[in-house]
Amino acid sequence: MVYRRTDKVVRRLAQRHAAIIAAARATAAEAGMAAVQIAPVAERAGIAAGTVYRYFPSKTDLVAALVAAVSEAEIDAMRRAADTAPGPLSGLAMGIATFASRALARRRLAWAVIAEPVDAEADQVRLVYRRALAAEIETRLKAAINAGVLPPEDSTRAAAALVGAMLEGLIGPLAPAISAEPAASRDTVQQLTLFALRAVGVTDPRARGLVVQLPASDGPLAAS
């Protein structure tokens, strides 16, 4: 006889999985990816370490699940923002601005899941996130090129270059200190978006116009 999980059991398992990921995310946001270990994550989630191992046999598995969860949320936020824009250029601007705003809102977490030096296995896992980020930007570049509002170029290479600029300009070791004031965050987002648009061939007046049209906010977009 094959045992079939009841709906109640399935919900409980899903809730426990979500609690583990939430605890890992909070830990990474506070102390970086190196702090994401089975025992402290289990304690934070309020469950036994042995239970965590049932879901994630190793730290690498836990890190992979955390990166996947954050990646899915961030790429989805970029996509939804870009899809609401009236055209391909404004869609590109909205996607970049959305990523930048959310990264600034959770700067430590963004660094942890994208680039923080930890170990080779974690680096391979996080490369998937960077590739997904580049792929989303490439999609927006291709749309603008196909619409004739960007000059023809190697969109794959351009997308990779923009990811590098975004990460280093926002959260990397070379990134300047940024005030927690909403105005400072908004200025950073606008400047980075303007740089990205200029880099792919948008003429300066039009680039500035697109940045001015970015929706106003009191601070970075929600990072949930």
MDTraj code that builds the backbone (N, CA, C; nanometers):
import mdtraj as md
import numpy as np

residues = "MET VAL TYR ARG ARG THR ASP LYS VAL VAL ARG ARG LEU ALA GLN ARG HIS ALA ALA ILE ILE ALA ALA ALA ARG ALA THR ALA ALA GLU ALA GLY MET ALA ALA VAL GLN ILE ALA PRO VAL ALA GLU ARG ALA GLY ILE ALA ALA GLY THR VAL TYR ARG TYR PHE PRO SER LYS THR ASP LEU VAL ALA ALA LEU VAL ALA ALA VAL SER GLU ALA GLU ILE ASP ALA MET ARG ARG ALA ALA ASP THR ALA PRO GLY PRO LEU SER GLY LEU ALA MET GLY ILE ALA THR PHE ALA SER ARG ALA LEU ALA ARG ARG ARG LEU ALA TRP ALA VAL ILE ALA GLU PRO VAL ASP ALA GLU ALA ASP GLN VAL ARG LEU VAL TYR ARG ARG ALA LEU ALA ALA GLU ILE GLU THR ARG LEU LYS ALA ALA ILE ASN ALA GLY VAL LEU PRO PRO GLU ASP SER THR ARG ALA ALA ALA ALA LEU VAL GLY ALA MET LEU GLU GLY LEU ILE GLY PRO LEU ALA PRO ALA ILE SER ALA GLU PRO ALA ALA SER ARG ASP THR VAL GLN GLN LEU THR LEU PHE ALA LEU ARG ALA VAL GLY VAL THR ASP PRO ARG ALA ARG GLY LEU VAL VAL GLN LEU PRO ALA SER ASP GLY PRO LEU ALA ALA SER".split()
xyz = np.array([
    [0.0840, -0.1200, 0.0000],
    [0.0000, 0.0000, 0.0000],
    [0.0874, 0.1248, 0.0000],
    [0.0598, 0.2157, -0.0898],
    [0.1371, 0.3386, -0.1013],
    [0.0764, 0.4454, -0.0111],
    [0.1606, 0.5023, 0.0761],
    [0.1137, 0.6064, 0.1668],
    [0.0958, 0.7369, 0.0914],
    [-0.0196, 0.7984, 0.1076],
    [-0.0475, 0.9269, 0.0424],
    [-0.0593, 1.0350, 0.1486],
    [0.0215, 1.1401, 0.1323],
    [0.0175, 1.2491, 0.2284],
    [-0.1158, 1.3231, 0.2211],
    [-0.1711, 1.3540, 0.3380],
    [-0.2950, 1.4301, 0.3423],
    [-0.2644, 1.5770, 0.3122],
    [-0.3674, 1.6519, 0.2792],
    [-0.3498, 1.7946, 0.2520],
    [-0.2920, 1.8659, 0.3733],
    [-0.3331, 1.8228, 0.4917],
    [-0.2840, 1.8846, 0.6147],
    [-0.1347, 1.8634, 0.6300],
    [-0.0886, 1.7421, 0.6004],
    [0.0545, 1.7117, 0.6097],
    [0.1324, 1.7917, 0.5059],
    [0.0799, 1.8001, 0.3841],
    [0.1467, 1.8753, 0.2773],
    [0.1601, 2.0224, 0.3169],
    [0.0549, 2.0789, 0.3752],
    [0.0601, 2.2190, 0.4180],
    [0.1627, 2.2387, 0.5296],
    [0.1670, 2.1440, 0.6225],
    [0.2614, 2.1554, 0.7330],
    [0.4048, 2.1481, 0.6834],
    [0.4298, 2.0588, 0.5896],
    [0.5641, 2.0476, 0.5324],
    [0.6030, 2.1748, 0.4571],
    [0.5080, 2.2303, 0.3815],
    [0.5357, 2.3531, 0.3065],
    [0.5619, 2.4699, 0.4014],
    [0.4853, 2.4769, 0.5094],
    [0.5042, 2.5838, 0.6075],
    [0.6400, 2.5728, 0.6754],
    [0.6794, 2.4506, 0.7058],
    [0.8097, 2.4303, 0.7708],
    [0.9233, 2.4671, 0.6745],
    [0.9084, 2.4290, 0.5479],
    [1.0081, 2.4642, 0.4463],
    [1.0196, 2.6161, 0.4355],
    [0.9046, 2.6840, 0.4307],
    [0.9048, 2.8297, 0.4198],
    [0.9681, 2.8934, 0.5434],
    [0.9447, 2.8355, 0.6603],
    [1.0022, 2.8892, 0.7843],
    [1.1538, 2.8771, 0.7837],
    [1.2045, 2.7676, 0.7317],
    [1.3495, 2.7478, 0.7238],
    [1.4123, 2.8506, 0.6294],
    [1.3506, 2.8681, 0.5130],
    [1.4020, 2.9655, 0.4162],
    [1.3958, 3.1059, 0.4732],
    [1.2869, 3.1387, 0.5416],
    [1.2737, 3.2714, 0.6022],
    [1.3821, 3.2940, 0.7070],
    [1.4108, 3.1919, 0.7849],
    [1.5152, 3.2038, 0.8865],
    [1.6523, 3.2199, 0.8218],
    [1.6768, 3.1459, 0.7151],
    [1.8043, 3.1574, 0.6433],
    [1.8179, 3.2962, 0.5808],
    [1.7096, 3.3455, 0.5278],
    [1.7108, 3.4800, 0.4661],
    [1.7411, 3.5872, 0.5709],
    [1.6756, 3.5789, 0.6850],
    [1.6976, 3.6768, 0.7915],
    [1.8413, 3.6702, 0.8420],
    [1.8943, 3.5494, 0.8520],
    [2.0321, 3.5330, 0.8971],
    [2.1299, 3.5956, 0.7985],
    [2.1098, 3.5692, 0.6699],
    [2.1972, 3.6256, 0.5670],
    [2.1871, 3.7773, 0.5637],
    [2.0664, 3.8299, 0.5837],
    [2.0462, 3.9745, 0.5818],
    [2.1171, 4.0428, 0.6982],
    [2.1314, 3.9717, 0.8097],
    [2.1953, 4.0291, 0.9282],
    [2.3460, 4.0087, 0.9298],
    [2.3890, 3.8877, 0.8919],
    [2.5301, 3.8521, 0.9136],
    [2.6012, 3.7966, 0.7913],
    [2.5353, 3.7916, 0.6774],
    [2.6007, 3.7422, 0.5577],
    [2.5825, 3.5930, 0.5360],
    [2.6233, 3.5469, 0.4180],
    [2.6020, 3.4075, 0.3811],
    [2.6837, 3.3104, 0.4652],
    [2.8001, 3.3534, 0.5119],
    [2.8824, 3.2638, 0.5945],
    [2.8112, 3.2228, 0.7224],
    [2.7171, 3.3043, 0.7675],
    [2.6447, 3.2751, 0.8911],
    [2.5290, 3.1777, 0.8699],
    [2.4975, 3.1484, 0.7443],
    [2.3860, 3.0575, 0.7154],
    [2.4333, 2.9141, 0.7373],
    [2.4172, 2.8667, 0.8578],
    [2.4540, 2.7314, 0.8976],
    [2.3286, 2.6597, 0.9479],
    [2.3292, 2.5286, 0.9406],
    [2.2103, 2.4507, 0.9754],
    [2.1621, 2.4785, 1.1173],
    [2.2512, 2.4694, 1.2155],
    [2.2105, 2.4815, 1.3560],
    [2.1491, 2.6172, 1.3889],
    [2.2164, 2.7286, 1.3587],
    [2.1550, 2.8583, 1.3921],
    [2.0274, 2.8873, 1.3138],
    [2.0203, 2.8407, 1.1903],
    [1.8980, 2.8599, 1.1118],
    [1.7838, 2.7808, 1.1740],
    [1.8130, 2.6587, 1.2178],
    [1.7109, 2.5765, 1.2833],
    [1.6607, 2.6435, 1.4105],
    [1.7543, 2.6965, 1.4892],
    [1.7150, 2.7644, 1.6132],
    [1.6277, 2.8854, 1.5824],
    [1.6637, 2.9585, 1.4822],
    [1.5860, 3.0775, 1.4461],
    [1.4467, 3.0396, 1.3966],
    [1.4388, 2.9283, 1.3263],
    [1.3099, 2.8829, 1.2743],
    [1.2251, 2.8144, 1.3811],
    [1.2872, 2.7859, 1.4956],
    [1.2146, 2.7209, 1.6045],
    [1.1916, 2.5734, 1.5846],
    [1.2835, 2.5085, 1.5126],
    [1.2717, 2.3641, 1.4904],
    [1.4061, 2.2971, 1.5167],
    [1.4075, 2.1678, 1.5233],
    [1.5307, 2.0938, 1.5513],
    [1.6211, 2.0921, 1.4286],
    [1.7518, 2.0882, 1.4542],
    [1.8474, 2.0831, 1.3430],
    [1.8250, 1.9594, 1.2576],
    [1.7906, 1.8483, 1.3214],
    [1.7643, 1.7252, 1.2469],
    [1.6504, 1.7405, 1.1481],
    [1.5528, 1.8226, 1.1843],
    [1.4406, 1.8474, 1.0932],
    [1.4862, 1.9246, 0.9706],
    [1.5745, 2.0233, 0.9918],
    [1.6271, 2.0993, 0.8786],
    [1.7006, 2.0070, 0.7831],
    [1.7767, 1.9133, 0.8382],
    [1.8518, 1.8198, 0.7534],
    [1.7592, 1.7330, 0.6676],
    [1.6378, 1.7107, 0.7120],
    [1.5437, 1.6338, 0.6308],
    [1.5068, 1.7095, 0.5035],
    [1.5063, 1.8395, 0.5140],
    [1.4741, 1.9227, 0.3979],
    [1.5986, 1.9571, 0.3166],
    [1.7082, 1.9833, 0.3886],
    [1.8326, 2.0254, 0.3248],
    [1.9480, 1.9443, 0.3832],
    [1.9931, 1.8408, 0.3133],
    [2.0964, 1.7507, 0.3658],
    [2.2293, 1.8186, 0.3977],
    [2.2550, 1.9369, 0.3398],
    [2.3821, 2.0047, 0.3645],
    [2.3606, 2.1555, 0.3613],
    [2.4614, 2.2290, 0.4080],
    [2.4550, 2.3750, 0.4025],
    [2.4423, 2.4216, 0.2577],
    [2.5127, 2.3556, 0.1672],
    [2.5057, 2.3953, 0.0264],
    [2.3632, 2.3854, -0.0263],
    [2.2920, 2.2815, 0.0136],
    [2.1524, 2.2671, -0.0287],
    [2.0667, 2.3806, 0.0268],
    [2.0932, 2.4183, 0.1519],
    [2.0186, 2.5276, 0.2135],
    [2.0492, 2.6597, 0.1434],
    [2.1768, 2.6844, 0.1160],
    [2.2169, 2.8067, 0.0463],
    [2.1533, 2.8111, -0.0930],
    [2.1531, 2.6975, -0.1613],
    [2.0948, 2.6915, -0.2956],
    [1.9466, 2.7269, -0.2925],
    [1.8755, 2.6741, -0.1919],
    [1.7329, 2.7027, -0.1803],
    [1.7089, 2.8493, -0.1470],
    [1.7939, 2.9057, -0.0606],
    [1.7810, 3.0473, -0.0257],
    [1.8048, 3.1356, -0.1474],
    [1.9130, 3.1090, -0.2206],
    [1.9442, 3.1884, -0.3398],
    [1.8316, 3.1768, -0.4420],
    [1.7791, 3.0556, -0.4599],
    [1.6702, 3.0350, -0.5557],
    [1.5465, 3.1148, -0.5160],
    [1.5157, 3.1160, -0.3866],
    [1.3980, 3.1887, -0.3394],
    [1.4144, 3.3392, -0.3592],
    [1.5318, 3.3912, -0.3234],
    [1.5567, 3.5352, -0.3404],
    [1.5590, 3.5709, -0.4887],
    [1.6245, 3.4883, -0.5689],
    [1.6328, 3.5129, -0.7130],
    [1.4943, 3.5186, -0.7750],
    [1.4102, 3.4229, -0.7404],
    [1.2752, 3.4193, -0.7967],
    [1.1978, 3.5459, -0.7603],
    [1.2097, 3.5888, -0.6346],
    [1.1371, 3.7078, -0.5908],
    [1.1873, 3.8335, -0.6617],
    [1.3186, 3.8463, -0.6742],
    [1.3755, 3.9671, -0.7338],
    [1.3504, 3.9742, -0.8841],
    [1.3687, 3.8630, -0.9528],
    [1.3449, 3.8618, -1.0978],
    [1.1975, 3.8853, -1.1267],
    [1.1104, 3.8273, -1.0453],
    [0.9666, 3.8481, -1.0631],
    [0.9301, 3.9946, -1.0426],
    [0.9916, 4.0591, -0.9426],
    [0.9637, 4.2010, -0.9179],
    [1.0101, 4.2857, -1.0357],
    [1.1282, 4.2564, -1.0892],
    [1.1777, 4.3281, -1.2061],
    [1.0842, 4.3106, -1.3247],
    [1.0417, 4.1881, -1.3471],
    [0.9569, 4.1569, -1.4624],
    [0.8220, 4.2273, -1.4519],
    [0.7619, 4.2226, -1.3327],
    [0.6316, 4.2868, -1.3149],
    [0.6418, 4.4379, -1.3351],
    [0.7486, 4.4974, -1.2826],
    [0.7668, 4.6421, -1.2991],
    [0.7868, 4.6783, -1.4458],
    [0.8701, 4.6020, -1.5148],
    [0.8971, 4.6301, -1.6560],
    [0.7731, 4.6097, -1.7420],
    [0.6926, 4.5097, -1.7075],
    [0.5734, 4.4802, -1.7874],
    [0.4673, 4.5893, -1.7763],
    [0.4736, 4.6692, -1.6697],
    [0.3746, 4.7768, -1.6547],
    [0.4157, 4.9035, -1.7293],
    [0.5388, 4.9070, -1.7790],
    [0.5886, 5.0265, -1.8484],
    [0.5227, 5.0387, -1.9859],
    [0.5104, 5.1610, -2.0362],
    [0.4418, 5.1816, -2.1645],
    [0.5224, 5.1437, -2.2879],
    [0.6518, 5.1239, -2.2749],
    [0.7332, 5.0906, -2.3911],
    [0.8582, 5.0157, -2.3518],
    [0.9338, 4.9632, -2.4500],
    [1.0511, 4.8810, -2.4192],
    [1.1634, 4.9564, -2.3473],
    [1.1840, 5.0828, -2.3803],
    [1.2898, 5.1586, -2.3123],
    [1.2516, 5.1877, -2.1675],
    [1.1276, 5.2288, -2.1463],
    [1.0835, 5.2539, -2.0102],
    [1.0765, 5.1228, -1.9313],
    [1.0508, 5.0114, -2.0017],
    [1.0524, 4.8808, -1.9358],
    [1.1915, 4.8453, -1.8873],
    [1.2919, 4.8731, -1.9696],
    [1.4309, 4.8505, -1.9299],
    [1.4657, 4.9359, -1.8087],
    [1.4275, 5.0639, -1.8141],
    [1.4554, 5.1553, -1.7029],
    [1.3865, 5.1097, -1.5753],
    [1.2617, 5.0682, -1.5865],
    [1.1871, 5.0238, -1.4687],
    [1.2464, 4.8970, -1.4086],
    [1.2897, 4.8042, -1.4948],
    [1.3492, 4.6810, -1.4445],
    [1.4769, 4.7083, -1.3664],
    [1.5622, 4.7916, -1.4219],
    [1.6890, 4.8249, -1.3560],
    [1.6636, 4.9011, -1.2260],
    [1.5738, 4.9988, -1.2302],
    [1.5440, 5.0780, -1.1111],
    [1.4833, 4.9921, -1.0007],
    [1.4010, 4.8970, -1.0389],
    [1.3389, 4.8091, -0.9402],
    [1.4439, 4.7226, -0.8708],
    [1.5337, 4.6634, -0.9496],
    [1.6403, 4.5840, -0.8883],
    [1.7247, 4.6704, -0.7959],
    [1.7617, 4.7897, -0.8428],
    [1.8476, 4.8775, -0.7631],
    [1.7802, 4.9178, -0.6325],
    [1.6535, 4.9525, -0.6389],
    [1.5811, 4.9942, -0.5191],
    [1.5739, 4.8821, -0.4166],
    [1.5422, 4.7632, -0.4639],
    [1.5288, 4.6499, -0.3727],
    [1.6645, 4.6068, -0.3163],
    [1.7682, 4.6162, -0.3972],
    [1.9017, 4.5815, -0.3483],
    [1.9462, 4.6790, -0.2393],
    [1.9160, 4.8066, -0.2567],
    [1.9524, 4.9054, -0.1560],
    [1.8732, 4.8852, -0.0274],
    [1.7484, 4.8410, -0.0407],
    [1.6652, 4.8193, 0.0772],
    [1.7168, 4.7035, 0.1624],
    [1.7839, 4.6074, 0.1000],
    [1.8399, 4.4919, 0.1711],
    [1.9817, 4.4685, 0.1193],
    [2.0666, 4.5666, 0.1415],
    [2.2001, 4.5647, 0.0813],
    [2.2824, 4.4444, 0.1259],
    [2.2784, 4.4121, 0.2538],
    [2.3570, 4.2980, 0.3048],
    [2.3071, 4.1664, 0.2454],
    [2.1760, 4.1524, 0.2364],
    [2.1195, 4.0310, 0.1786],
    [2.1560, 4.0201, 0.0314],
    [2.1448, 4.1304, -0.0421],
    [2.1781, 4.1282, -0.1847],
    [2.3225, 4.0855, -0.2060],
    [2.4132, 4.1401, -0.1264],
    [2.5546, 4.1031, -0.1364],
    [2.5733, 3.9550, -0.1031],
    [2.5033, 3.9079, -0.0005],
    [2.5176, 3.7694, 0.0433],
    [2.4754, 3.6703, -0.0643],
    [2.3626, 3.6966, -0.1285],
    [2.3104, 3.5980, -0.2228],
    [2.3686, 3.6111, -0.3632],
    [2.4423, 3.7199, -0.3882],
    [2.4961, 3.7397, -0.5221],
    [2.6477, 3.7250, -0.5291],
    [2.7201, 3.7812, -0.4343],
    [2.8649, 3.7916, -0.4557],
    [2.9539, 3.7744, -0.3338],
    [2.9004, 3.7629, -0.2151],
    [2.9848, 3.7522, -0.0962],
    [3.0781, 3.6301, -0.1051],
    [3.2099, 3.6480, -0.0895],
    [3.3014, 3.5335, -0.0935],
    [3.2720, 3.4359, 0.0208],
    [3.2439, 3.3130, -0.0144],
    [3.2185, 3.2106, 0.0882],
    [3.2972, 3.0843, 0.0548],
    [3.2500, 3.0091, -0.0439],
    [3.3213, 2.8895, -0.0880],
    [3.2818, 2.8600, -0.2323],
    [3.3549, 2.7675, -0.2933],
    [3.3353, 2.7393, -0.4364],
    [3.1951, 2.6878, -0.4655],
    [3.1416, 2.6025, -0.3779],
    [3.0094, 2.5468, -0.4017],
    [2.9026, 2.6557, -0.3984],
    [2.9139, 2.7462, -0.3017],
    [2.8177, 2.8563, -0.2929],
    [2.8290, 2.9481, -0.4142],
    [2.9501, 2.9694, -0.4611],
    [2.9706, 3.0552, -0.5778],
    [2.8989, 2.9989, -0.7000],
    [2.9032, 2.8690, -0.7185],
    [2.8369, 2.8067, -0.8326],
    [2.6858, 2.8227, -0.8223],
    [2.6347, 2.8104, -0.7014],
    [2.4909, 2.8263, -0.6803],
    [2.4475, 2.9691, -0.7114],
    [2.5258, 3.0648, -0.6649],
    [2.4875, 3.2043, -0.6825],
    [2.5083, 3.2526, -0.8251],
    [2.5900, 3.1830, -0.9015],
    [2.6073, 3.2174, -1.0421],
    [2.4757, 3.2040, -1.1178],
    [2.3926, 3.1108, -1.0730],
    [2.2613, 3.0921, -1.1365],
    [2.1785, 3.2197, -1.1241],
    [2.1857, 3.2839, -1.0078],
    [2.1123, 3.4093, -0.9864],
    [2.1638, 3.5181, -1.0793],
    [2.2937, 3.5324, -1.0885],
    [2.3500, 3.6366, -1.1739],
    [2.3114, 3.6134, -1.3196],
    [2.3107, 3.4869, -1.3605],
    [2.2701, 3.4558, -1.4983],
    [2.1234, 3.4905, -1.5217],
    [2.0381, 3.4632, -1.4234],
    [1.8961, 3.4949, -1.4368],
    [1.8756, 3.6453, -1.4447],
    [1.9526, 3.7196, -1.3666],
    [1.9457, 3.8649, -1.3699],
    [1.9877, 3.9178, -1.5070],
    [2.0967, 3.8641, -1.5586],
    [2.1434, 3.9045, -1.6911],
    [2.0417, 3.8680, -1.7990],
    [1.9796, 3.7517, -1.7847],
    [1.8816, 3.7076, -1.8847],
    [1.7606, 3.8003, -1.8880],
    [1.7158, 3.8464, -1.7714],
    [1.6012, 3.9379, -1.7671],
    [1.6362, 4.0708, -1.8321],
    [1.7552, 4.1221, -1.8047],
    [1.7974, 4.2478, -1.8672],
    [1.8136, 4.2289, -2.0179],
    [1.8686, 4.1143, -2.0582],
    [1.8847, 4.0872, -2.2019],
    [1.7501, 4.0851, -2.2731],
    [1.6494, 4.0301, -2.2084],
    [1.5154, 4.0282, -2.2668],
    [1.4664, 4.1695, -2.2950],
    [1.4907, 4.2595, -2.1999],
    [1.4472, 4.3984, -2.2165],
    [1.5291, 4.4697, -2.3242],
    [1.6568, 4.4396, -2.3313],
    [1.7414, 4.4997, -2.4350],
    [1.6964, 4.4544, -2.5739],
    [1.6709, 4.3253, -2.5887],
    [1.6283, 4.2728, -2.7178],
    [1.4966, 4.3360, -2.7615],
    [1.4059, 4.3543, -2.6680],
    [1.2770, 4.4151, -2.7012],
    [1.2973, 4.5572, -2.7533],
    [1.3863, 4.6303, -2.6884],
    [1.4131, 4.7683, -2.7314],
    [1.4846, 4.7717, -2.8660],
    [1.5761, 4.6794, -2.8874],
    [1.6475, 4.6726, -3.0154],
    [1.5514, 4.6363, -3.1285],
    [1.4663, 4.5365, -3.1035],
    [1.3704, 4.4929, -3.2046],
    [1.2685, 4.6025, -3.2369],
    [1.2420, 4.6886, -3.1385],
    [1.1475, 4.7983, -3.1608],
    [1.2144, 4.9171, -3.2300],
    [1.3450, 4.9094, -3.2480],
    [1.4171, 5.0160, -3.3163],
    [1.4482, 5.1364, -3.2301],
    [1.4357, 5.1219, -3.0976],
    [1.4624, 5.2358, -3.0088],
    [1.5992, 5.2246, -2.9415],
    [1.6719, 5.1174, -2.9699],
    [1.8113, 5.1020, -2.9285],
    [1.8915, 5.0588, -3.0502],
    [2.0156, 5.1012, -3.0611],
    [2.0980, 5.0565, -3.1739],
    [2.1290, 4.9074, -3.1624],
    [2.1469, 4.8401, -3.2769],
    [2.1821, 4.6978, -3.2729],
    [2.3125, 4.6769, -3.1954],
    [2.3144, 4.5749, -3.1098],
    [2.4343, 4.5433, -3.0333],
    [2.4246, 4.4008, -2.9819],
    [2.5341, 4.3502, -2.9262],
    [2.5359, 4.2176, -2.8654],
    [2.4650, 4.2276, -2.7312],
    [2.3366, 4.1924, -2.7284],
    [2.2563, 4.2107, -2.6075],
    [2.3031, 4.1214, -2.4930],
    [2.3582, 4.0051, -2.5248],
    [2.4077, 3.9160, -2.4191],
    [2.5255, 3.9790, -2.3470],
    [2.6190, 4.0315, -2.4244],
    [2.7367, 4.0953, -2.3644],
    [2.6980, 4.2244, -2.2912],
    [2.6074, 4.3008, -2.3508],
    [2.5648, 4.4259, -2.2880],
    [2.4938, 4.3986, -2.1556],
    [2.4100, 4.2950, -2.1532],
    [2.3393, 4.2610, -2.0293],
    [2.4369, 4.2204, -1.9194],
    [2.5366, 4.1415, -1.9547],
    [2.6373, 4.1006, -1.8564],
    [2.7123, 4.2212, -1.8023],
    [2.7435, 4.3159, -1.8911],
    [2.8148, 4.4371, -1.8481],
    [2.7282, 4.5209, -1.7542],
    [2.5988, 4.5294, -1.7826],
    [2.5102, 4.6065, -1.6967],
    [2.4955, 4.5416, -1.5591],
    [2.4899, 4.4088, -1.5559],
    [2.4840, 4.3393, -1.4261],
    [2.6080, 4.3728, -1.3438],
    [2.7246, 4.3701, -1.4080],
    [2.8477, 4.4039, -1.3377],
    [2.8439, 4.5452, -1.2823],
    [2.7963, 4.6391, -1.3637],
    [2.7879, 4.7781, -1.3192],
    [2.6897, 4.7946, -1.2045],
    [2.5769, 4.7267, -1.2135],
    [2.4751, 4.7362, -1.1092],
    [2.5267, 4.6813, -0.9766],
    [2.5886, 4.5645, -0.9824],
    [2.6344, 4.5007, -0.8588],
    [2.7475, 4.5803, -0.7950],
    [2.8441, 4.6218, -0.8762],
    [2.9577, 4.6951, -0.8196],
    [2.9162, 4.8347, -0.7750],
    [2.8252, 4.8947, -0.8482],
    [2.7820, 5.0288, -0.8120],
    [2.6914, 5.0347, -0.6904],
    [2.6236, 4.9225, -0.6610],
    [2.5278, 4.9216, -0.5511],
    [2.5793, 4.8529, -0.4251],
    [2.6384, 4.7335, -0.4418],
    [2.6669, 4.6515, -0.3239],
    [2.8083, 4.5969, -0.3178],
    [2.8867, 4.6140, -0.4236],
    [3.0212, 4.5574, -0.4267],
    [3.1198, 4.6345, -0.3414],
    [3.2433, 4.5857, -0.3326],
    [3.3460, 4.6506, -0.2516],
    [3.3749, 4.7943, -0.2937],
    [3.3553, 4.8264, -0.4211],
    [3.3827, 4.9611, -0.4701],
    [3.2638, 5.0563, -0.4555],
    [3.1499, 5.0027, -0.4162],
    [3.0304, 5.0866, -0.4059],
    [3.0493, 5.1930, -0.2984],
    [3.0161, 5.3171, -0.3283],
    [3.0309, 5.4237, -0.2275],
    [2.9299, 5.4064, -0.1153],
    [2.9602, 5.4654, -0.0017],
    [2.8654, 5.4646, 0.1091],
    [2.7403, 5.5411, 0.0679],
    [2.6248, 5.4897, 0.1054],
    [2.4984, 5.5517, 0.0682],
    [2.4192, 5.5809, 0.1946],
    [2.3769, 5.7033, 0.2085],
    [2.2978, 5.7429, 0.3239],
    [2.1664, 5.6661, 0.3271],
    [2.1165, 5.6429, 0.4479],
    [1.9885, 5.5735, 0.4623],
    [1.8703, 5.6646, 0.4306],
    [1.8972, 5.7921, 0.4079],
    [1.7890, 5.8853, 0.3765],
    [1.7223, 5.8464, 0.2442],
    [1.5886, 5.8490, 0.2386],
    [1.5174, 5.8130, 0.1147],
    [1.5653, 5.8903, -0.0072],
    [1.5954, 6.0182, 0.0105],
    [1.6390, 6.0992, -0.1035],
    [1.7706, 6.0489, -0.1600],
    [1.8610, 6.0043, -0.0718],
    [1.9907, 5.9532, -0.1163],
    [1.9729, 5.8225, -0.1926],
    [1.8846, 5.7364, -0.1437],
    [1.8588, 5.6096, -0.2118],
    [1.7976, 5.6342, -0.3490],
    [1.7027, 5.7263, -0.3542],
    [1.6386, 5.7554, -0.4823],
    [1.7395, 5.8134, -0.5807],
    [1.8271, 5.9002, -0.5342],
    [1.9289, 5.9584, -0.6215],
    [2.0220, 5.8503, -0.6750],
    [2.0600, 5.7555, -0.5885],
    [2.1463, 5.6456, -0.6317],
    [2.0789, 5.5622, -0.7398],
    [1.9527, 5.5303, -0.7186],
    [1.8768, 5.4517, -0.8172],
    [1.8685, 5.5263, -0.9494],
    [1.8405, 5.6545, -0.9451],
    [1.8291, 5.7337, -1.0677],
    [1.9620, 5.7420, -1.1413],
    [2.0705, 5.7647, -1.0683],
    [2.2014, 5.7763, -1.1310],
    [2.2437, 5.6455, -1.1963],
    [2.2184, 5.5338, -1.1288],
    [2.2566, 5.4045, -1.1862],
    [2.1722, 5.3736, -1.3095],
    [2.0439, 5.4026, -1.3022],
    [1.9558, 5.3788, -1.4169],
    [1.9966, 5.4662, -1.5353],
    [2.0284, 5.5909, -1.5077],
    [2.0732, 5.6820, -1.6124],
    [2.2015, 5.6311, -1.6772],
    [2.2958, 5.5849, -1.5957],
    [2.4201, 5.5294, -1.6483],
    [2.3920, 5.4104, -1.7392],
    [2.3040, 5.3210, -1.6966],
    [2.2728, 5.2012, -1.7751],
    [2.2117, 5.2377, -1.9097],
    [2.1212, 5.3328, -1.9100],
    [2.0573, 5.3736, -2.0349],
    [2.1576, 5.4375, -2.1309],
    [2.2431, 5.5226, -2.0767],
    [2.3463, 5.5829, -2.1612],
    [2.4392, 5.4763, -2.2174],
    [2.4717, 5.3772, -2.1369],
    [2.5677, 5.2739, -2.1766],
    [2.5195, 5.1919, -2.2951],
    [2.3880, 5.1748, -2.3068],
    [2.3357, 5.0934, -2.4172],
    [2.2921, 5.1780, -2.5362],
    [2.3227, 5.3090, -2.5316],
    [2.3018, 5.3907, -2.6510],
    [2.1835, 5.4829, -2.6498],
    [2.1186, 5.5008, -2.5348],
    [2.0076, 5.5965, -2.5290],
    [2.0662, 5.7369, -2.5238],
    [2.0188, 5.8245, -2.6098],
    [2.0706, 5.9615, -2.6104],
    [2.0399, 6.0284, -2.4768],
    [2.1287, 6.1173, -2.4358],
    [2.1206, 6.1716, -2.3006],
    [1.9880, 6.2388, -2.2672],
    [1.9336, 6.3254, -2.3525],
    [1.8058, 6.3880, -2.3172],
    [1.6948, 6.2853, -2.2956],
    [1.6932, 6.1838, -2.3816],
    [1.5877, 6.0837, -2.3672],
    [1.6108, 5.9982, -2.2425],
    [1.7384, 5.9662, -2.2155],
    [1.7702, 5.8884, -2.0962],
    [1.7250, 5.9632, -1.9712],
    [1.7540, 6.0917, -1.9664],
    [1.7138, 6.1724, -1.8521],
    [1.5612, 6.1772, -1.8388],
    [1.4940, 6.1853, -1.9525],
    [1.3482, 6.1869, -1.9498],
    [1.2909, 6.0583, -1.8943],
    [1.3491, 5.9452, -1.9318],
    [1.3029, 5.8166, -1.8815],
    [1.3246, 5.8054, -1.7311],
    [1.4376, 5.8552, -1.6837],
    [1.4669, 5.8480, -1.5407],
    [1.3730, 5.9373, -1.4615],
    [1.3440, 6.0542, -1.5152],
    [1.2511, 6.1459, -1.4482],
    [1.1132, 6.0816, -1.4346],
    [1.0773, 5.9967, -1.5308],
    [0.9454, 5.9335, -1.5300],
    [0.9357, 5.8158, -1.4337],
    [1.0472, 5.7750, -1.3723],
    [1.0408, 5.6664, -1.2753],
    [0.9467, 5.7057, -1.1628],
    [0.8640, 5.6132, -1.1151],
    [0.7667, 5.6489, -1.0105],
    [0.8347, 5.6992, -0.8848],
    [0.7813, 5.8050, -0.8273],
    [0.8369, 5.8599, -0.7041],
    [0.8024, 5.7701, -0.5875],
    [0.8889, 5.7706, -0.4864],
    [0.8637, 5.6933, -0.3648],
    [0.9368, 5.7619, -0.2504],
    [0.9024, 5.7223, -0.1299],
    [0.9668, 5.7781, -0.0122],
    [1.0966, 5.7057, 0.0205],
    [1.1306, 5.6067, -0.0569],
    [1.2518, 5.5297, -0.0311],
    [1.2576, 5.4129, -0.1257],
    [1.3481, 5.3172, -0.1009],
    [1.3583, 5.2008, -0.1875],
    [1.2279, 5.1232, -0.1948],
    [1.2048, 5.0603, -0.3067],
    [1.0867, 4.9774, -0.3216],
    [1.0923, 4.8639, -0.2215],
    [0.9776, 4.8132, -0.1846],
    [0.9712, 4.7059, -0.0846],
    [1.0584, 4.5892, -0.1269],
    [1.1291, 4.5322, -0.0325],
    [1.2220, 4.4245, -0.0643],
    [1.1709, 4.2897, -0.0185],
    [1.0454, 4.2786, 0.0037],
    [0.9911, 4.1505, 0.0497],
    [0.9797, 4.0541, -0.0659],
])
top = md.Topology()
chain = top.add_chain()
for i, resn in enumerate(residues, 1):
    res = top.add_residue(resn, chain, resSeq=i)
    for name in ("N", "CA", "C"):
        top.add_atom(name, md.element.get_by_symbol(name[0]), res)
traj = md.Trajectory(xyz[None], top)
